[in-house]
């Protein structure tokens, strides 16, 4: 995802990654990402860049939460790993539960 986001950013900077141009990747087919239901989702470069940034934020906040929980465990504290309130929710890292894709 990160590499594709960088490609999208480069296309935007080069002027070939305009909104609604799904052939920004220099291919002869539309650029598409495969979603959780195995459907191809066409994406222009600005959408891919936003997707990559959101994915990066998702990984970052989960890694930080995991480290904090791990520190507690290493310090001998009991932990309910699955229900720890430090795990991020969509609401506390920039998204909403009712956000449309």
MDTraj code that builds the backbone (N, CA, C; nanometers):
import mdtraj as md
import numpy as np

residues = "UNK UNK UNK UNK UNK UNK UNK UNK UNK UNK UNK UNK UNK UNK UNK UNK UNK UNK UNK UNK UNK UNK UNK UNK UNK UNK UNK UNK UNK UNK UNK UNK UNK UNK UNK UNK UNK UNK UNK UNK UNK UNK UNK UNK UNK UNK UNK UNK UNK UNK UNK UNK UNK UNK UNK UNK UNK UNK UNK UNK UNK UNK UNK UNK UNK UNK UNK UNK UNK UNK UNK UNK UNK UNK UNK UNK UNK UNK UNK UNK UNK UNK UNK UNK UNK UNK UNK UNK UNK UNK UNK UNK UNK UNK UNK UNK UNK UNK UNK UNK UNK".split()
xyz = np.array([
    [0.0837, -0.1187, 0.0000],
    [0.0000, 0.0000, 0.0000],
    [0.0881, 0.1248, 0.0000],
    [0.1921, 0.1235, 0.0827],
    [0.2811, 0.2396, 0.0895],
    [0.3474, 0.2662, -0.0449],
    [0.3979, 0.1623, -0.1090],
    [0.4647, 0.1800, -0.2384],
    [0.3676, 0.2338, -0.3429],
    [0.2464, 0.1840, -0.3434],
    [0.1467, 0.2315, -0.4387],
    [0.1090, 0.3761, -0.4089],
    [0.1030, 0.4113, -0.2815],
    [0.0778, 0.5502, -0.2440],
    [0.1878, 0.6418, -0.2943],
    [0.3117, 0.5956, -0.2865],
    [0.4239, 0.6751, -0.3386],
    [0.4148, 0.6904, -0.4903],
    [0.3740, 0.5845, -0.5582],
    [0.3555, 0.5935, -0.7029],
    [0.2443, 0.6931, -0.7369],
    [0.1385, 0.6909, -0.6593],
    [0.0278, 0.7844, -0.6812],
    [0.0735, 0.9278, -0.6577],
    [0.1503, 0.9484, -0.5528],
    [0.2007, 1.0821, -0.5237],
    [0.2912, 1.1311, -0.6370],
    [0.3752, 1.0443, -0.6883],
    [0.4626, 1.0817, -0.7995],
    [0.3803, 1.1155, -0.9236],
    [0.2745, 1.0397, -0.9488],
    [0.1894, 1.0681, -1.0643],
    [0.1185, 1.2024, -1.0485],
    [0.0745, 1.2321, -0.9283],
    [0.0104, 1.3613, -0.9012],
    [0.1098, 1.4744, -0.9267],
    [0.2301, 1.4583, -0.8745],
    [0.3329, 1.5616, -0.8921],
    [0.3739, 1.5772, -1.0387],
    [0.3684, 1.4691, -1.1144],
    [0.4054, 1.4736, -1.2556],
    [0.2916, 1.5256, -1.3437],
    [0.1737, 1.5401, -1.2842],
    [0.0593, 1.5897, -1.3600],
    [-0.0225, 1.4831, -1.4293],
    [0.0135, 1.3570, -1.4109],
    [-0.0621, 1.2483, -1.4740],
    [-0.1609, 1.1824, -1.3789],
    [-0.1606, 1.2237, -1.2551],
    [-0.2464, 1.1620, -1.1552],
    [-0.3643, 1.2484, -1.1162],
    [-0.4365, 1.2985, -1.2151],
    [-0.5513, 1.3840, -1.1860],
    [-0.6687, 1.3017, -1.1334],
    [-0.7579, 1.3708, -1.0645],
    [-0.8813, 1.3079, -1.0167],
    [-0.9571, 1.2497, -1.1360],
    [-1.0160, 1.1352, -1.1141],
    [-1.0974, 1.0616, -1.2124],
    [-1.0162, 0.9950, -1.3232],
    [-0.8850, 1.0063, -1.3221],
    [-0.8004, 0.9368, -1.4189],
    [-0.7529, 0.8072, -1.3549],
    [-0.8184, 0.6975, -1.3869],
    [-0.7828, 0.5693, -1.3254],
    [-0.6732, 0.4963, -1.4036],
    [-0.6200, 0.5620, -1.5059],
    [-0.5065, 0.5054, -1.5802],
    [-0.3789, 0.5831, -1.5511],
    [-0.3713, 0.6399, -1.4336],
    [-0.2589, 0.7221, -1.3900],
    [-0.1298, 0.6427, -1.3757],
    [-0.1389, 0.5122, -1.3624],
    [-0.0230, 0.4273, -1.3326],
    [0.0563, 0.3868, -1.4569],
    [0.0297, 0.4535, -1.5679],
    [0.0994, 0.4288, -1.6947],
    [0.0646, 0.2947, -1.7561],
    [-0.0429, 0.2376, -1.7111],
    [-0.0862, 0.1111, -1.7695],
    [-0.1923, 0.1340, -1.8754],
    [-0.2266, 0.0284, -1.9471],
    [-0.3311, 0.0403, -2.0478],
    [-0.4649, -0.0111, -1.9946],
    [-0.4697, -0.0322, -1.8635],
    [-0.5931, -0.0711, -1.7963],
    [-0.6152, 0.0226, -1.6779],
    [-0.7368, 0.0226, -1.6277],
    [-0.7669, 0.1042, -1.5098],
    [-0.6935, 0.0489, -1.3888],
    [-0.6442, 0.1400, -1.3032],
    [-0.5855, 0.0956, -1.1777],
    [-0.6996, 0.0569, -1.0847],
    [-0.6874, -0.0574, -1.0190],
    [-0.7904, -0.1011, -0.9249],
    [-0.7249, -0.1733, -0.8087],
    [-0.7880, -0.1626, -0.6932],
    [-0.7452, -0.2336, -0.5733],
    [-0.8490, -0.3407, -0.5471],
    [-0.8079, -0.4525, -0.4905],
    [-0.9019, -0.5599, -0.4583],
    [-0.9505, -0.5399, -0.3157],
    [-1.0821, -0.5298, -0.2987],
    [-1.1369, -0.5072, -0.1648],
    [-1.1559, -0.6389, -0.0896],
    [-1.2093, -0.6309, 0.0305],
    [-1.2248, -0.7480, 0.1172],
    [-1.3171, -0.8544, 0.0580],
    [-1.4052, -0.8128, -0.0321],
    [-1.4960, -0.9072, -0.0972],
    [-1.4453, -0.9519, -0.2339],
    [-1.3174, -0.9256, -0.2607],
    [-1.2517, -0.9624, -0.3865],
    [-1.3082, -0.8910, -0.5087],
    [-1.3627, -0.7717, -0.4874],
    [-1.4088, -0.6888, -0.5979],
    [-1.2979, -0.5911, -0.6355],
    [-1.2844, -0.5653, -0.7645],
    [-1.1891, -0.4649, -0.8097],
    [-1.2518, -0.3269, -0.7932],
    [-1.1799, -0.2385, -0.7243],
    [-1.2272, -0.1027, -0.6994],
    [-1.1360, -0.0066, -0.7749],
    [-1.1844, 0.0523, -0.8853],
    [-1.1013, 0.1477, -0.9581],
    [-1.0677, 0.2671, -0.8698],
    [-0.9426, 0.3127, -0.8783],
    [-0.8987, 0.4260, -0.7965],
    [-0.8107, 0.5188, -0.8778],
    [-0.8401, 0.6480, -0.8671],
    [-0.7504, 0.7469, -0.9252],
    [-0.6365, 0.7724, -0.8269],
    [-0.5366, 0.8463, -0.8705],
    [-0.4186, 0.8682, -0.7868],
    [-0.4501, 0.9390, -0.6550],
    [-0.5339, 1.0441, -0.6530],
    [-0.5652, 1.1065, -0.5243],
    [-0.6334, 1.0101, -0.4260],
    [-0.7164, 0.9217, -0.4781],
    [-0.7823, 0.8234, -0.3912],
    [-0.6816, 0.7240, -0.3360],
    [-0.5900, 0.6784, -0.4208],
    [-0.4858, 0.5851, -0.3754],
    [-0.3974, 0.6508, -0.2703],
    [-0.3623, 0.7764, -0.2912],
    [-0.2790, 0.8467, -0.1935],
    [-0.3509, 0.8586, -0.0598],
    [-0.4787, 0.8927, -0.0611],
    [-0.5565, 0.9010, 0.0630],
    [-0.5673, 0.7637, 0.1292],
    [-0.5865, 0.6599, 0.0500],
    [-0.5941, 0.5232, 0.1002],
    [-0.4634, 0.4840, 0.1691],
    [-0.3512, 0.5147, 0.1060],
    [-0.2202, 0.4814, 0.1630],
    [-0.1960, 0.5570, 0.2931],
    [-0.2341, 0.6833, 0.2964],
    [-0.2161, 0.7618, 0.4192],
    [-0.3023, 0.7073, 0.5324],
    [-0.4246, 0.6691, 0.5006],
    [-0.5136, 0.6126, 0.6028],
    [-0.4603, 0.4787, 0.6528],
    [-0.4119, 0.3957, 0.5620],
    [-0.3546, 0.2669, 0.6022],
    [-0.2320, 0.2869, 0.6907],
    [-0.1487, 0.3833, 0.6565],
    [-0.0307, 0.4130, 0.7367],
    [-0.0704, 0.4563, 0.8779],
    [-0.1688, 0.5420, 0.8877],
    [-0.2168, 0.5873, 1.0183],
    [-0.2730, 0.4700, 1.0986],
    [-0.3443, 0.3812, 1.0330],
    [-0.4014, 0.2628, 1.0981],
    [-0.2898, 0.1772, 1.1596],
    [-0.1880, 0.1495, 1.0815],
    [-0.0756, 0.0686, 1.1302],
    [-0.0041, 0.1399, 1.2448],
    [0.0201, 0.2692, 1.2282],
    [0.0945, 0.3453, 1.3286],
    [0.0252, 0.3429, 1.4644],
    [-0.1045, 0.3729, 1.4682],
    [-0.1723, 0.3796, 1.5980],
    [-0.1872, 0.2417, 1.6615],
    [-0.2010, 0.1376, 1.5795],
    [-0.2086, 0.0023, 1.6359],
    [-0.0722, -0.0426, 1.6914],
    [0.0351, -0.0062, 1.6225],
    [0.1691, -0.0420, 1.6715],
    [0.1993, 0.0276, 1.8034],
    [0.1591, 0.1531, 1.8153],
    [0.1818, 0.2260, 1.9410],
    [0.1011, 0.1633, 2.0541],
    [-0.0252, 0.1328, 2.0288],
    [-0.1080, 0.0705, 2.1323],
    [-0.0490, -0.0641, 2.1740],
    [-0.0069, -0.1435, 2.0768],
    [0.0516, -0.2736, 2.1078],
    [0.1763, -0.2593, 2.1944],
    [0.2583, -0.1592, 2.1640],
    [0.3800, -0.1384, 2.2428],
    [0.3461, -0.1004, 2.3868],
    [0.2471, -0.0144, 2.4056],
    [0.2080, 0.0254, 2.5409],
    [0.1549, -0.0937, 2.6206],
    [0.0745, -0.1761, 2.5562],
    [0.0211, -0.2954, 2.6226],
    [0.1341, -0.3924, 2.6549],
    [0.2248, -0.4108, 2.5613],
    [0.3389, -0.4996, 2.5833],
    [0.4247, -0.4504, 2.6991],
    [0.4470, -0.3194, 2.7083],
    [0.5249, -0.2648, 2.8188],
    [0.4615, -0.2999, 2.9533],
    [0.3286, -0.2892, 2.9609],
    [0.2601, -0.3254, 3.0851],
    [0.2816, -0.4726, 3.1191],
    [0.2719, -0.5586, 3.0194],
    [0.2914, -0.7023, 3.0419],
    [0.4346, -0.7286, 3.0885],
    [0.5309, -0.6639, 3.0239],
    [0.6706, -0.6825, 3.0625],
    [0.6980, -0.6306, 3.2034],
    [0.6179, -0.5328, 3.2477],
    [0.6308, -0.4789, 3.3834],
    [0.5560, -0.5631, 3.4864],
    [0.4987, -0.6763, 3.4403],
    [0.4313, -0.7673, 3.5321],
    [0.2849, -0.7367, 3.5566],
    [0.2292, -0.6440, 3.4845],
    [0.0876, -0.6119, 3.5017],
    [0.0026, -0.7101, 3.4224],
    [-0.1157, -0.7398, 3.4778],
    [-0.2086, -0.8237, 3.4033],
    [-0.2685, -0.7413, 3.2909],
    [-0.2985, -0.8082, 3.1819],
    [-0.3534, -0.7361, 3.0674],
    [-0.4658, -0.8162, 3.0034],
    [-0.5722, -0.7466, 2.9716],
    [-0.6793, -0.8033, 2.8910],
    [-0.6535, -0.7515, 2.7497],
    [-0.5704, -0.8236, 2.6778],
    [-0.5204, -0.7745, 2.5498],
    [-0.6340, -0.7422, 2.4531],
    [-0.7339, -0.8264, 2.4448],
    [-0.8418, -0.8048, 2.3486],
    [-0.9276, -0.6843, 2.3822],
    [-0.9447, -0.6546, 2.5089],
    [-1.0365, -0.5478, 2.5486],
    [-0.9675, -0.4241, 2.6038],
    [-0.8380, -0.4136, 2.5859],
    [-0.7667, -0.2976, 2.6382],
    [-0.8182, -0.1703, 2.5709],
    [-0.8525, -0.0702, 2.6493],
    [-0.9082, 0.0530, 2.5912],
    [-0.8082, 0.1347, 2.5093],
    [-0.6811, 0.0977, 2.5152],
    [-0.5828, 0.1707, 2.4344],
    [-0.5837, 0.1286, 2.2877],
    [-0.6490, 0.0157, 2.2573],
    [-0.6601, -0.0200, 2.1161],
    [-0.7403, 0.0874, 2.0462],
    [-0.6927, 0.1324, 1.9324],
    [-0.7644, 0.2395, 1.8628],
    [-0.8962, 0.1913, 1.8037],
    [-0.9876, 0.2829, 1.7997],
    [-1.1128, 0.2612, 1.7284],
    [-1.1100, 0.3540, 1.6091],
    [-1.2026, 0.3386, 1.5189],
    [-1.2065, 0.4292, 1.4040],
    [-1.2215, 0.5731, 1.4511],
    [-1.2950, 0.5949, 1.5569],
    [-1.3206, 0.7309, 1.6025],
    [-1.1949, 0.7991, 1.6580],
    [-1.1033, 0.7239, 1.7188],
    [-0.9900, 0.7933, 1.7785],
    [-0.8640, 0.7924, 1.6922],
    [-0.8774, 0.7589, 1.5655],
    [-0.7636, 0.7820, 1.4769],
    [-0.8059, 0.8419, 1.3433],
    [-0.9153, 0.9165, 1.3443],
    [-0.9438, 1.0012, 1.2306],
    [-1.0559, 0.9592, 1.1396],
    [-1.1182, 0.8463, 1.1656],
    [-1.2282, 0.8030, 1.0817],
    [-1.3541, 0.7938, 1.1661],
    [-1.4665, 0.7763, 1.1004],
    [-1.5922, 0.7566, 1.1727],
    [-1.6515, 0.6235, 1.1309],
    [-1.7346, 0.5679, 1.2180],
    [-1.7971, 0.4382, 1.1894],
    [-1.8909, 0.4452, 1.0710],
    [-1.9488, 0.5617, 1.0455],
    [-2.0475, 0.5726, 0.9391],
    [-1.9935, 0.6368, 0.8118],
    [-1.8618, 0.6388, 0.7981],
    [-1.8002, 0.7017, 0.6830],
    [-1.8190, 0.6142, 0.5594],
    [-1.8635, 0.6742, 0.4503],
    [-1.8751, 0.6030, 0.3247],
    [-1.7369, 0.5846, 0.2641],
    [-1.7169, 0.4737, 0.1917],
    [-1.5857, 0.4535, 0.1277],
    [-1.5597, 0.5566, 0.0196],
])
top = md.Topology()
chain = top.add_chain()
for i, resn in enumerate(residues, 1):
    res = top.add_residue(resn, chain, resSeq=i)
    for name in ("N", "CA", "C"):
        top.add_atom(name, md.element.get_by_symbol(name[0]), res)
traj = md.Trajectory(xyz[None], top)
